[in-house]
Amino acid sequence: MIIKLIRKINISTYKSLLLVFLLAISKIGIAQEDTLLYPVTSDSKTTLSIFAYLDVFYAYDFNKPVSNIRVPYMVNHNRHNEFNLNIGAIGTSIQNDRYHAKIVLQAGTYAIDNYANENEVMRIVNEASAGIALTRNRKLWLDAGILNSHIGFEALNMMDGITLTRSLMVENIPYYLTGAKLTYTFNEKWSLLAMITNGWQRIKRVEGNSMMSYSTGLYFTPSDKLKFGWNTFIGTDDPDTTRRMRYFNEIYALITFNNKWTIRTGLDYGIQQTSKGSDHYNPWFLASFLTQYAFHPHWALGLRSEYAIDKYRIIIDNPTPNEFVLWGLSANLDYKPIKNVLARIEGRYWFSENQIFVKNDSYVSNDLFITFSLLITFGKDFNL
């Protein structure tokens, strides 16, 4: 139903909805005796932060790929039988109740794989953004630049994540979006964002594409132990000559029962035109369920089940001629001796009704791999 509704919304309508959203938010601000223009004073506190993040890993794939790259549809911990740096990042941010800015530089196999379509110079940029509060009550914000994507519920920094590796649904949606974003916080429970971007995980737009892309997010947080999210995307990843429209929806829930049990679950569903101007669309669907049990202050167990179907190779680069349908299970054991150090080991098993994995010179229907990771973070705040 939601996908059918979004298919009826063309780009012009989507732009109009964004304008209505902006005007409505402005009206809300005015109704609360607020204003879009506020006096500049020097009484607000400013914090400068410096931080670093390091994720080193070793992975072994029992299908023994010829290349050291395991599979083409993952961008994290995606090397076989070698020690490597998944991501090393260093950054700084400045935070004020009226503005903020952040720049994060990166290196590692994640940057190599996930930014392969970007200019080499830009591959070192994980995030570079600035934002300003548009209303005196700080409920409406405008951010612009290379931003961490609001789509997805597993952060790149996995220090607080449930599993070592990322789910397939997270690996195949944007990790970053480049553009401008409006965010409005209605109250402690509800927030909304609207964004105009250069495309589906693009710093530079696809050559020959003159159309921007659009995305939204709606979030409901009834308590500090429960959050629901709904994200959408409408746009294209093609040049104008072959433009195929892409429509995407994601819903997820983050649940914390107590200090020991955590659940994160979500599903993605998208469609893309078969050809320019066509009324026919090819779908894809991914879902995952993750849970963690912290059975000791320093030890935790993580479990995951997942399902993925992308028969038409829309977002998953299937290296075989067979239709991509996959079930997956994983289990990981975590050891966290101190708050900024985390050691993990994970076993992950994929299986399919089709032969979609490569082993030696043939195709097989299953894949098993183990991964070890050591994560270290550092951060320091300075009051200005």
Short mmCIF file of the C-alpha atoms (twelve columns), coordinates in Angstrom:
data_MODEL
# 
_entry.id   MODEL 
# 
loop_
_atom_site.group_PDB 
_atom_site.id 
_atom_site.type_symbol 
_atom_site.label_atom_id 
_atom_site.label_alt_id 
_atom_site.label_comp_id 
_atom_site.label_asym_id 
_atom_site.label_seq_id 
_atom_site.Cartn_x 
_atom_site.Cartn_y 
_atom_site.Cartn_z 
_atom_site.pdbx_PDB_model_num 
ATOM 1   C CA . MET A 1   0.000  0.000   0.000   1 
ATOM 2   C CA . ILE A 2   2.755  2.467   0.947   1 
ATOM 3   C CA . ILE A 3   4.789  1.622   -2.172  1 
ATOM 4   C CA . LYS A 4   1.713  2.073   -4.400  1 
ATOM 5   C CA . LEU A 5   1.109  5.471   -2.825  1 
ATOM 6   C CA . ILE A 6   4.703  6.605   -3.322  1 
ATOM 7   C CA . ARG A 7   4.675  5.441   -6.965  1 
ATOM 8   C CA . LYS A 8   1.854  7.916   -7.585  1 
ATOM 9   C CA . ILE A 9   3.975  10.752  -6.206  1 
ATOM 10  C CA . ASN A 10  6.110  12.212  -8.982  1 
ATOM 11  C CA . ILE A 11  9.122  14.438  -8.395  1 
ATOM 12  C CA . SER A 12  7.112  17.663  -8.720  1 
ATOM 13  C CA . THR A 13  4.636  16.437  -6.127  1 
ATOM 14  C CA . TYR A 14  7.467  15.404  -3.845  1 
ATOM 15  C CA . LYS A 15  8.988  18.895  -4.109  1 
ATOM 16  C CA . SER A 16  5.602  20.394  -3.292  1 
ATOM 17  C CA . LEU A 17  5.296  18.175  -0.222  1 
ATOM 18  C CA . LEU A 18  8.714  19.308  0.954   1 
ATOM 19  C CA . LEU A 19  7.655  22.944  0.523   1 
ATOM 20  C CA . VAL A 20  4.436  22.304  2.457   1 
ATOM 21  C CA . PHE A 21  6.508  20.648  5.176   1 
ATOM 22  C CA . LEU A 22  8.779  23.686  5.415   1 
ATOM 23  C CA . LEU A 23  5.866  26.124  5.534   1 
ATOM 24  C CA . ALA A 24  4.038  24.016  8.104   1 
ATOM 25  C CA . ILE A 25  7.085  23.888  10.335  1 
ATOM 26  C CA . SER A 26  7.461  27.657  10.019  1 
ATOM 27  C CA . LYS A 27  3.818  28.092  11.030  1 
ATOM 28  C CA . ILE A 28  4.368  25.870  14.053  1 
ATOM 29  C CA . GLY A 29  7.324  28.010  15.075  1 
ATOM 30  C CA . ILE A 30  5.336  31.228  14.692  1 
ATOM 31  C CA . ALA A 31  2.397  29.771  16.614  1 
ATOM 32  C CA . GLN A 32  4.766  29.144  19.499  1 
ATOM 33  C CA . GLU A 33  5.842  32.797  19.455  1 
ATOM 34  C CA . ASP A 34  9.070  31.782  17.796  1 
ATOM 35  C CA . THR A 35  10.741 33.270  14.754  1 
ATOM 36  C CA . LEU A 36  12.933 32.102  11.913  1 
ATOM 37  C CA . LEU A 37  15.287 34.981  12.655  1 
ATOM 38  C CA . TYR A 38  16.779 35.199  16.121  1 
ATOM 39  C CA . PRO A 39  19.304 37.625  17.583  1 
ATOM 40  C CA . VAL A 40  22.923 36.482  17.757  1 
ATOM 41  C CA . THR A 41  24.264 36.492  21.313  1 
ATOM 42  C CA . SER A 42  27.370 35.125  22.974  1 
ATOM 43  C CA . ASP A 43  25.684 33.431  25.923  1 
ATOM 44  C CA . SER A 44  25.488 29.939  24.409  1 
ATOM 45  C CA . LYS A 45  27.975 27.210  25.277  1 
ATOM 46  C CA . THR A 46  30.267 25.799  22.578  1 
ATOM 47  C CA . THR A 47  31.988 22.403  22.747  1 
ATOM 48  C CA . LEU A 48  34.854 21.223  20.553  1 
ATOM 49  C CA . SER A 49  35.266 17.449  20.275  1 
ATOM 50  C CA . ILE A 50  38.144 15.380  18.902  1 
ATOM 51  C CA . PHE A 51  37.590 11.682  18.341  1 
ATOM 52  C CA . ALA A 52  39.052 8.624   16.649  1 
ATOM 53  C CA . TYR A 53  37.787 5.169   15.766  1 
ATOM 54  C CA . LEU A 54  39.771 2.065   14.787  1 
ATOM 55  C CA . ASP A 55  38.365 -1.276  13.593  1 
ATOM 56  C CA . VAL A 56  40.923 -3.962  12.650  1 
ATOM 57  C CA . PHE A 57  39.783 -7.431  11.618  1 
ATOM 58  C CA . TYR A 58  40.547 -10.884 10.298  1 
ATOM 59  C CA . ALA A 59  38.024 -12.939 8.295   1 
ATOM 60  C CA . TYR A 60  38.107 -16.443 6.861   1 
ATOM 61  C CA . ASP A 61  35.614 -17.624 4.230   1 
ATOM 62  C CA . PHE A 62  35.289 -21.410 3.997   1 
ATOM 63  C CA . ASN A 63  34.314 -21.106 0.346   1 
ATOM 64  C CA . LYS A 64  37.916 -19.909 -0.166  1 
ATOM 65  C CA . PRO A 65  37.443 -17.195 -2.796  1 
ATOM 66  C CA . VAL A 66  40.255 -16.807 -5.316  1 
ATOM 67  C CA . SER A 67  40.367 -13.088 -4.646  1 
ATOM 68  C CA . ASN A 68  41.008 -11.685 -1.201  1 
ATOM 69  C CA . ILE A 69  37.687 -9.824  -1.562  1 
ATOM 70  C CA . ARG A 70  34.996 -12.111 -0.192  1 
ATOM 71  C CA . VAL A 71  31.810 -10.991 -1.987  1 
ATOM 72  C CA . PRO A 72  30.966 -7.899  -4.084  1 
ATOM 73  C CA . TYR A 73  27.849 -6.975  -2.094  1 
ATOM 74  C CA . MET A 74  29.477 -6.195  1.258   1 
ATOM 75  C CA . VAL A 75  31.643 -3.210  2.166   1 
ATOM 76  C CA . ASN A 76  32.606 -4.011  5.762   1 
ATOM 77  C CA . HIS A 77  35.037 -6.735  6.915   1 
ATOM 78  C CA . ASN A 78  35.106 -7.912  3.320   1 
ATOM 79  C CA . ARG A 79  38.533 -9.551  2.985   1 
ATOM 80  C CA . HIS A 80  39.402 -13.238 3.075   1 
ATOM 81  C CA . ASN A 81  42.237 -14.772 5.072   1 
ATOM 82  C CA . GLU A 82  44.075 -11.581 5.860   1 
ATOM 83  C CA . PHE A 83  44.422 -9.066  8.660   1 
ATOM 84  C CA . ASN A 84  43.292 -5.627  7.598   1 
ATOM 85  C CA . LEU A 85  41.849 -2.300  8.655   1 
ATOM 86  C CA . ASN A 86  38.102 -2.147  8.126   1 
ATOM 87  C CA . ILE A 87  37.943 1.534   9.004   1 
ATOM 88  C CA . GLY A 88  40.154 3.985   10.787  1 
ATOM 89  C CA . ALA A 89  38.579 7.388   11.270  1 
ATOM 90  C CA . ILE A 90  39.582 10.605  12.937  1 
ATOM 91  C CA . GLY A 91  37.424 13.661  13.230  1 
ATOM 92  C CA . THR A 92  36.476 16.819  14.988  1 
ATOM 93  C CA . SER A 93  33.175 18.511  15.649  1 
ATOM 94  C CA . ILE A 94  31.943 21.742  17.137  1 
ATOM 95  C CA . GLN A 95  28.614 21.826  18.943  1 
ATOM 96  C CA . ASN A 96  26.527 24.796  19.965  1 
ATOM 97  C CA . ASP A 97  22.828 24.992  20.710  1 
ATOM 98  C CA . ARG A 98  22.481 27.156  17.581  1 
ATOM 99  C CA . TYR A 99  24.958 25.555  15.171  1 
ATOM 100 C CA . HIS A 100 27.173 22.530  14.713  1 
ATOM 101 C CA . ALA A 101 29.743 21.206  12.265  1 
ATOM 102 C CA . LYS A 102 31.681 17.991  11.802  1 
ATOM 103 C CA . ILE A 103 34.442 16.616  9.601   1 
ATOM 104 C CA . VAL A 104 35.590 12.982  9.699   1 
ATOM 105 C CA . LEU A 105 38.420 11.526  7.600   1 
ATOM 106 C CA . GLN A 106 38.764 7.808   6.997   1 
ATOM 107 C CA . ALA A 107 40.940 4.999   5.661   1 
ATOM 108 C CA . GLY A 108 40.547 1.235   5.334   1 
ATOM 109 C CA . THR A 109 38.837 -1.399  3.223   1 
ATOM 110 C CA . TYR A 110 35.411 0.131   3.961   1 
ATOM 111 C CA . ALA A 111 36.489 3.395   2.339   1 
ATOM 112 C CA . ILE A 112 37.992 1.533   -0.628  1 
ATOM 113 C CA . ASP A 113 34.911 -0.610  -1.261  1 
ATOM 114 C CA . ASN A 114 32.049 1.696   -0.332  1 
ATOM 115 C CA . TYR A 115 33.476 4.811   -2.032  1 
ATOM 116 C CA . ALA A 116 34.664 3.034   -5.184  1 
ATOM 117 C CA . ASN A 117 32.449 5.244   -7.390  1 
ATOM 118 C CA . GLU A 118 33.746 8.483   -5.879  1 
ATOM 119 C CA . ASN A 119 36.729 10.616  -6.762  1 
ATOM 120 C CA . GLU A 120 39.881 9.304   -5.056  1 
ATOM 121 C CA . VAL A 121 40.325 12.513  -3.080  1 
ATOM 122 C CA . MET A 122 36.779 12.314  -1.706  1 
ATOM 123 C CA . ARG A 123 37.151 8.690   -0.595  1 
ATOM 124 C CA . ILE A 124 38.927 9.838   2.536   1 
ATOM 125 C CA . VAL A 125 35.910 11.934  3.601   1 
ATOM 126 C CA . ASN A 126 33.522 10.020  5.827   1 
ATOM 127 C CA . GLU A 127 31.513 13.073  6.830   1 
ATOM 128 C CA . ALA A 128 31.760 16.822  6.275   1 
ATOM 129 C CA . SER A 129 28.713 18.808  7.290   1 
ATOM 130 C CA . ALA A 130 27.433 21.932  8.986   1 
ATOM 131 C CA . GLY A 131 24.092 22.806  10.510  1 
ATOM 132 C CA . ILE A 132 22.239 25.749  11.963  1 
ATOM 133 C CA . ALA A 133 19.112 26.108  14.093  1 
ATOM 134 C CA . LEU A 134 16.452 28.000  12.123  1 
ATOM 135 C CA . THR A 135 14.206 28.739  15.079  1 
ATOM 136 C CA . ARG A 136 14.819 30.177  18.504  1 
ATOM 137 C CA . ASN A 137 13.434 27.067  20.206  1 
ATOM 138 C CA . ARG A 138 16.043 24.942  18.321  1 
ATOM 139 C CA . LYS A 139 13.380 22.568  17.018  1 
ATOM 140 C CA . LEU A 140 14.016 23.214  13.325  1 
ATOM 141 C CA . TRP A 141 17.518 22.562  11.942  1 
ATOM 142 C CA . LEU A 142 19.104 22.839  8.528   1 
ATOM 143 C CA . ASP A 143 22.136 20.640  7.801   1 
ATOM 144 C CA . ALA A 144 24.118 20.394  4.578   1 
ATOM 145 C CA . GLY A 145 27.146 18.533  3.261   1 
ATOM 146 C CA . ILE A 146 28.242 14.897  3.228   1 
ATOM 147 C CA . LEU A 147 26.074 13.427  5.970   1 
ATOM 148 C CA . ASN A 148 25.736 10.065  7.632   1 
ATOM 149 C CA . SER A 149 22.614 8.507   6.157   1 
ATOM 150 C CA . HIS A 150 19.443 8.489   8.246   1 
ATOM 151 C CA . ILE A 151 18.450 5.304   6.401   1 
ATOM 152 C CA . GLY A 152 19.398 2.145   8.272   1 
ATOM 153 C CA . PHE A 153 19.536 1.239   11.952  1 
ATOM 154 C CA . GLU A 154 23.090 -0.133  12.282  1 
ATOM 155 C CA . ALA A 155 25.662 2.626   12.669  1 
ATOM 156 C CA . LEU A 156 29.067 2.495   11.021  1 
ATOM 157 C CA . ASN A 157 30.692 2.777   14.441  1 
ATOM 158 C CA . MET A 158 29.748 -0.628  15.812  1 
ATOM 159 C CA . MET A 159 31.079 -0.154  19.351  1 
ATOM 160 C CA . ASP A 160 27.460 -0.139  20.512  1 
ATOM 161 C CA . GLY A 161 26.182 -2.469  17.780  1 
ATOM 162 C CA . ILE A 162 24.758 -5.923  18.382  1 
ATOM 163 C CA . THR A 163 26.708 -7.866  15.756  1 
ATOM 164 C CA . LEU A 164 30.266 -7.700  14.448  1 
ATOM 165 C CA . THR A 165 29.415 -7.636  10.740  1 
ATOM 166 C CA . ARG A 166 26.530 -5.651  9.265   1 
ATOM 167 C CA . SER A 167 23.300 -7.157  8.011   1 
ATOM 168 C CA . LEU A 168 22.850 -7.413  4.255   1 
ATOM 169 C CA . MET A 169 19.978 -4.911  4.387   1 
ATOM 170 C CA . VAL A 170 22.286 -2.318  5.954   1 
ATOM 171 C CA . GLU A 171 25.202 -3.098  3.638   1 
ATOM 172 C CA . ASN A 172 23.041 -2.365  0.603   1 
ATOM 173 C CA . ILE A 173 21.441 0.956   1.528   1 
ATOM 174 C CA . PRO A 174 23.182 4.344   1.701   1 
ATOM 175 C CA . TYR A 175 25.795 4.776   4.443   1 
ATOM 176 C CA . TYR A 176 26.088 8.432   3.442   1 
ATOM 177 C CA . LEU A 177 23.985 11.013  1.621   1 
ATOM 178 C CA . THR A 178 25.147 14.315  0.155   1 
ATOM 179 C CA . GLY A 179 22.734 17.218  0.188   1 
ATOM 180 C CA . ALA A 180 20.635 19.370  2.515   1 
ATOM 181 C CA . LYS A 181 18.438 18.176  5.357   1 
ATOM 182 C CA . LEU A 182 15.666 19.764  7.387   1 
ATOM 183 C CA . THR A 183 14.922 18.207  10.776  1 
ATOM 184 C CA . TYR A 184 12.041 19.151  13.036  1 
ATOM 185 C CA . THR A 185 11.504 17.857  16.581  1 
ATOM 186 C CA . PHE A 186 7.852  18.130  17.566  1 
ATOM 187 C CA . ASN A 187 8.404  16.950  21.131  1 
ATOM 188 C CA . GLU A 188 10.348 14.312  23.054  1 
ATOM 189 C CA . LYS A 189 8.544  11.536  21.179  1 
ATOM 190 C CA . TRP A 190 8.146  12.661  17.554  1 
ATOM 191 C CA . SER A 191 10.614 13.991  14.975  1 
ATOM 192 C CA . LEU A 192 10.608 14.376  11.201  1 
ATOM 193 C CA . LEU A 193 13.209 15.045  8.521   1 
ATOM 194 C CA . ALA A 194 13.202 15.797  4.795   1 
ATOM 195 C CA . MET A 195 16.280 15.723  2.591   1 
ATOM 196 C CA . ILE A 196 17.303 16.584  -0.972  1 
ATOM 197 C CA . THR A 197 20.365 14.636  -2.131  1 
ATOM 198 C CA . ASN A 198 22.720 14.000  -5.035  1 
ATOM 199 C CA . GLY A 199 21.451 10.441  -5.308  1 
ATOM 200 C CA . TRP A 200 21.521 7.015   -3.699  1 
ATOM 201 C CA . GLN A 201 24.790 7.141   -1.728  1 
ATOM 202 C CA . ARG A 202 26.539 9.636   -3.979  1 
ATOM 203 C CA . ILE A 203 28.905 12.496  -3.251  1 
ATOM 204 C CA . LYS A 204 28.937 13.403  -6.934  1 
ATOM 205 C CA . ARG A 205 25.765 12.838  -8.957  1 
ATOM 206 C CA . VAL A 206 25.796 10.164  -11.642 1 
ATOM 207 C CA . GLU A 207 27.273 11.625  -14.837 1 
ATOM 208 C CA . GLY A 208 24.447 12.762  -17.108 1 
ATOM 209 C CA . ASN A 209 21.814 12.779  -14.374 1 
ATOM 210 C CA . SER A 210 20.098 16.155  -13.944 1 
ATOM 211 C CA . MET A 211 17.575 15.074  -11.300 1 
ATOM 212 C CA . MET A 212 18.003 15.344  -7.547  1 
ATOM 213 C CA . SER A 213 16.740 12.643  -5.179  1 
ATOM 214 C CA . TYR A 214 14.576 13.020  -2.081  1 
ATOM 215 C CA . SER A 215 14.189 11.179  1.191   1 
ATOM 216 C CA . THR A 216 12.235 11.468  4.414   1 
ATOM 217 C CA . GLY A 217 12.287 10.059  7.921   1 
ATOM 218 C CA . LEU A 218 9.643  9.870   10.632  1 
ATOM 219 C CA . TYR A 219 10.599 8.733   14.152  1 
ATOM 220 C CA . PHE A 220 8.591  7.879   17.234  1 
ATOM 221 C CA . THR A 221 10.382 7.412   20.571  1 
ATOM 222 C CA . PRO A 222 7.805  6.727   23.289  1 
ATOM 223 C CA . SER A 223 10.545 6.008   25.861  1 
ATOM 224 C CA . ASP A 224 14.310 5.684   26.146  1 
ATOM 225 C CA . LYS A 225 13.859 1.926   25.656  1 
ATOM 226 C CA . LEU A 226 11.778 2.015   22.472  1 
ATOM 227 C CA . LYS A 227 12.120 3.700   19.081  1 
ATOM 228 C CA . PHE A 228 10.316 3.234   15.760  1 
ATOM 229 C CA . GLY A 229 11.472 4.634   12.423  1 
ATOM 230 C CA . TRP A 230 10.125 4.953   8.872   1 
ATOM 231 C CA . ASN A 231 12.443 6.116   6.075   1 
ATOM 232 C CA . THR A 232 11.706 6.677   2.390   1 
ATOM 233 C CA . PHE A 233 13.690 7.463   -0.756  1 
ATOM 234 C CA . ILE A 234 12.601 8.529   -4.226  1 
ATOM 235 C CA . GLY A 235 15.015 9.198   -7.063  1 
ATOM 236 C CA . THR A 236 17.217 7.517   -9.621  1 
ATOM 237 C CA . ASP A 237 20.709 6.097   -9.898  1 
ATOM 238 C CA . ASP A 238 20.857 6.407   -13.703 1 
ATOM 239 C CA . PRO A 239 21.679 9.151   -16.224 1 
ATOM 240 C CA . ASP A 240 18.770 10.964  -17.865 1 
ATOM 241 C CA . THR A 241 18.952 8.856   -21.029 1 
ATOM 242 C CA . THR A 242 18.146 5.602   -19.182 1 
ATOM 243 C CA . ARG A 243 16.441 7.003   -16.064 1 
ATOM 244 C CA . ARG A 244 14.700 4.348   -13.971 1 
ATOM 245 C CA . MET A 245 12.821 5.653   -10.956 1 
ATOM 246 C CA . ARG A 246 13.573 4.025   -7.607  1 
ATOM 247 C CA . TYR A 247 11.156 4.023   -4.671  1 
ATOM 248 C CA . PHE A 248 12.235 2.733   -1.280  1 
ATOM 249 C CA . ASN A 249 10.734 2.208   2.175   1 
ATOM 250 C CA . GLU A 250 12.305 1.097   5.434   1 
ATOM 251 C CA . ILE A 251 10.681 0.496   8.813   1 
ATOM 252 C CA . TYR A 252 12.479 -0.565  11.980  1 
ATOM 253 C CA . ALA A 253 12.166 -0.906  15.748  1 
ATOM 254 C CA . LEU A 254 14.824 -0.606  18.458  1 
ATOM 255 C CA . ILE A 255 13.839 -2.226  21.752  1 
ATOM 256 C CA . THR A 256 15.698 -2.403  25.071  1 
ATOM 257 C CA . PHE A 257 14.006 -4.564  27.690  1 
ATOM 258 C CA . ASN A 258 16.519 -3.977  30.462  1 
ATOM 259 C CA . ASN A 259 20.270 -3.662  30.869  1 
ATOM 260 C CA . LYS A 260 20.721 -7.182  29.461  1 
ATOM 261 C CA . TRP A 261 18.385 -7.678  26.477  1 
ATOM 262 C CA . THR A 262 18.326 -5.590  23.304  1 
ATOM 263 C CA . ILE A 263 16.426 -6.147  20.048  1 
ATOM 264 C CA . ARG A 264 16.813 -4.407  16.701  1 
ATOM 265 C CA . THR A 265 14.655 -5.418  13.769  1 
ATOM 266 C CA . GLY A 266 13.657 -3.931  10.442  1 
ATOM 267 C CA . LEU A 267 12.693 -4.501  6.851   1 
ATOM 268 C CA . ASP A 268 13.395 -2.781  3.544   1 
ATOM 269 C CA . TYR A 269 11.206 -2.891  0.465   1 
ATOM 270 C CA . GLY A 270 11.921 -1.107  -2.781  1 
ATOM 271 C CA . ILE A 271 10.991 -1.081  -6.441  1 
ATOM 272 C CA . GLN A 272 12.722 0.228   -9.559  1 
ATOM 273 C CA . GLN A 273 11.442 0.764   -13.080 1 
ATOM 274 C CA . THR A 274 12.448 -1.912  -15.546 1 
ATOM 275 C CA . SER A 275 13.224 0.794   -18.122 1 
ATOM 276 C CA . LYS A 276 12.747 4.530   -18.628 1 
ATOM 277 C CA . GLY A 277 9.055  5.471   -18.711 1 
ATOM 278 C CA . SER A 278 7.904  1.919   -18.017 1 
ATOM 279 C CA . ASP A 279 4.883  1.053   -15.882 1 
ATOM 280 C CA . HIS A 280 6.613  -2.139  -14.765 1 
ATOM 281 C CA . TYR A 281 8.798  -2.314  -11.663 1 
ATOM 282 C CA . ASN A 282 11.230 -4.840  -10.226 1 
ATOM 283 C CA . PRO A 283 11.144 -5.285  -6.438  1 
ATOM 284 C CA . TRP A 284 13.668 -6.168  -3.752  1 
ATOM 285 C CA . PHE A 285 13.147 -7.043  -0.112  1 
ATOM 286 C CA . LEU A 286 15.469 -7.456  2.880   1 
ATOM 287 C CA . ALA A 287 14.758 -8.067  6.564   1 
ATOM 288 C CA . SER A 288 16.808 -8.722  9.675   1 
ATOM 289 C CA . PHE A 289 16.281 -9.481  13.345  1 
ATOM 290 C CA . LEU A 290 19.090 -8.921  15.867  1 
ATOM 291 C CA . THR A 291 19.187 -9.525  19.582  1 
ATOM 292 C CA . GLN A 292 21.876 -9.196  22.229  1 
ATOM 293 C CA . TYR A 293 22.120 -10.665 25.701  1 
ATOM 294 C CA . ALA A 294 24.664 -9.004  28.014  1 
ATOM 295 C CA . PHE A 295 25.181 -11.837 30.492  1 
ATOM 296 C CA . HIS A 296 28.119 -10.129 32.261  1 
ATOM 297 C CA . PRO A 297 29.327 -6.509  32.606  1 
ATOM 298 C CA . HIS A 298 32.166 -7.338  30.190  1 
ATOM 299 C CA . TRP A 299 30.599 -10.098 28.052  1 
ATOM 300 C CA . ALA A 300 27.683 -10.251 25.606  1 
ATOM 301 C CA . LEU A 301 26.202 -12.650 23.061  1 
ATOM 302 C CA . GLY A 302 24.690 -11.414 19.798  1 
ATOM 303 C CA . LEU A 303 22.383 -13.334 17.440  1 
ATOM 304 C CA . ARG A 304 20.999 -12.445 14.015  1 
ATOM 305 C CA . SER A 305 18.647 -13.902 11.436  1 
ATOM 306 C CA . GLU A 306 18.157 -12.284 8.040   1 
ATOM 307 C CA . TYR A 307 16.449 -12.722 4.712   1 
ATOM 308 C CA . ALA A 308 17.200 -11.096 1.365   1 
ATOM 309 C CA . ILE A 309 15.643 -11.342 -2.074  1 
ATOM 310 C CA . ASP A 310 16.882 -9.333  -5.055  1 
ATOM 311 C CA . LYS A 311 16.152 -11.401 -8.141  1 
ATOM 312 C CA . TYR A 312 16.771 -8.523  -10.537 1 
ATOM 313 C CA . ARG A 313 20.161 -7.324  -9.185  1 
ATOM 314 C CA . ILE A 314 18.864 -3.870  -8.298  1 
ATOM 315 C CA . ILE A 315 21.064 -3.272  -5.265  1 
ATOM 316 C CA . ILE A 316 22.896 -6.589  -4.685  1 
ATOM 317 C CA . ASP A 317 25.725 -7.362  -7.080  1 
ATOM 318 C CA . ASN A 318 25.111 -11.090 -7.484  1 
ATOM 319 C CA . PRO A 319 28.218 -12.715 -9.055  1 
ATOM 320 C CA . THR A 320 26.233 -15.729 -10.362 1 
ATOM 321 C CA . PRO A 321 23.515 -16.059 -13.015 1 
ATOM 322 C CA . ASN A 322 21.054 -17.415 -10.444 1 
ATOM 323 C CA . GLU A 323 18.343 -15.421 -8.672  1 
ATOM 324 C CA . PHE A 324 19.532 -13.962 -5.370  1 
ATOM 325 C CA . VAL A 325 17.480 -15.376 -2.472  1 
ATOM 326 C CA . LEU A 326 19.295 -15.745 0.840   1 
ATOM 327 C CA . TRP A 327 18.703 -16.762 4.445   1 
ATOM 328 C CA . GLY A 328 21.321 -16.013 7.051   1 
ATOM 329 C CA . LEU A 329 22.203 -16.757 10.661  1 
ATOM 330 C CA . SER A 330 25.028 -15.446 12.803  1 
ATOM 331 C CA . ALA A 331 26.276 -15.522 16.383  1 
ATOM 332 C CA . ASN A 332 28.965 -13.393 17.966  1 
ATOM 333 C CA . LEU A 333 30.686 -13.239 21.339  1 
ATOM 334 C CA . ASP A 334 31.820 -9.842  22.642  1 
ATOM 335 C CA . TYR A 335 34.381 -8.949  25.272  1 
ATOM 336 C CA . LYS A 336 34.517 -5.337  26.466  1 
ATOM 337 C CA . PRO A 337 37.168 -4.932  29.177  1 
ATOM 338 C CA . ILE A 338 36.749 -1.134  29.268  1 
ATOM 339 C CA . LYS A 339 34.202 1.185   27.675  1 
ATOM 340 C CA . ASN A 340 36.333 2.163   24.666  1 
ATOM 341 C CA . VAL A 341 37.743 -1.285  23.739  1 
ATOM 342 C CA . LEU A 342 35.741 -4.150  22.229  1 
ATOM 343 C CA . ALA A 343 36.956 -7.561  20.988  1 
ATOM 344 C CA . ARG A 344 34.576 -9.721  18.977  1 
ATOM 345 C CA . ILE A 345 34.383 -13.030 17.163  1 
ATOM 346 C CA . GLU A 346 31.489 -13.981 14.903  1 
ATOM 347 C CA . GLY A 347 30.388 -16.987 12.902  1 
ATOM 348 C CA . ARG A 348 27.997 -16.304 10.035  1 
ATOM 349 C CA . TYR A 349 26.196 -18.808 7.785   1 
ATOM 350 C CA . TRP A 350 24.342 -18.032 4.561   1 
ATOM 351 C CA . PHE A 351 22.205 -20.528 2.684   1 
ATOM 352 C CA . SER A 352 19.907 -20.322 -0.320  1 
ATOM 353 C CA . GLU A 353 17.531 -22.328 -2.447  1 
ATOM 354 C CA . ASN A 354 19.690 -21.270 -5.400  1 
ATOM 355 C CA . GLN A 355 23.398 -21.610 -6.070  1 
ATOM 356 C CA . ILE A 356 24.389 -17.983 -5.528  1 
ATOM 357 C CA . PHE A 357 27.819 -18.386 -3.916  1 
ATOM 358 C CA . VAL A 358 31.119 -19.036 -5.611  1 
ATOM 359 C CA . LYS A 359 33.409 -21.860 -4.458  1 
ATOM 360 C CA . ASN A 360 36.448 -22.720 -6.549  1 
ATOM 361 C CA . ASP A 361 35.141 -22.782 -10.134 1 
ATOM 362 C CA . SER A 362 31.550 -23.701 -9.318  1 
ATOM 363 C CA . TYR A 363 28.419 -22.302 -7.729  1 
ATOM 364 C CA . VAL A 364 27.123 -23.525 -4.365  1 
ATOM 365 C CA . SER A 365 24.104 -22.822 -2.171  1 
ATOM 366 C CA . ASN A 366 25.801 -21.986 1.136   1 
ATOM 367 C CA . ASP A 367 28.652 -19.988 2.630   1 
ATOM 368 C CA . LEU A 368 30.228 -20.014 6.081   1 
ATOM 369 C CA . PHE A 369 32.717 -17.465 7.376   1 
ATOM 370 C CA . ILE A 370 34.183 -16.318 10.663  1 
ATOM 371 C CA . THR A 371 35.362 -12.831 11.547  1 
ATOM 372 C CA . PHE A 372 37.421 -11.428 14.386  1 
ATOM 373 C CA . SER A 373 37.441 -7.704  15.154  1 
ATOM 374 C CA . LEU A 374 39.145 -5.384  17.606  1 
ATOM 375 C CA . LEU A 375 37.600 -1.934  18.024  1 
ATOM 376 C CA . ILE A 376 39.101 1.000   19.887  1 
ATOM 377 C CA . THR A 377 37.610 4.479   20.219  1 
ATOM 378 C CA . PHE A 378 38.888 7.716   21.678  1 
ATOM 379 C CA . GLY A 379 37.200 11.029  22.352  1 
ATOM 380 C CA . LYS A 380 37.905 14.278  24.177  1 
ATOM 381 C CA . ASP A 381 35.686 17.336  24.662  1 
ATOM 382 C CA . PHE A 382 36.833 20.903  25.206  1 
ATOM 383 C CA . ASN A 383 34.647 23.790  26.309  1 
ATOM 384 C CA . LEU A 384 35.251 26.972  24.337  1 
# 
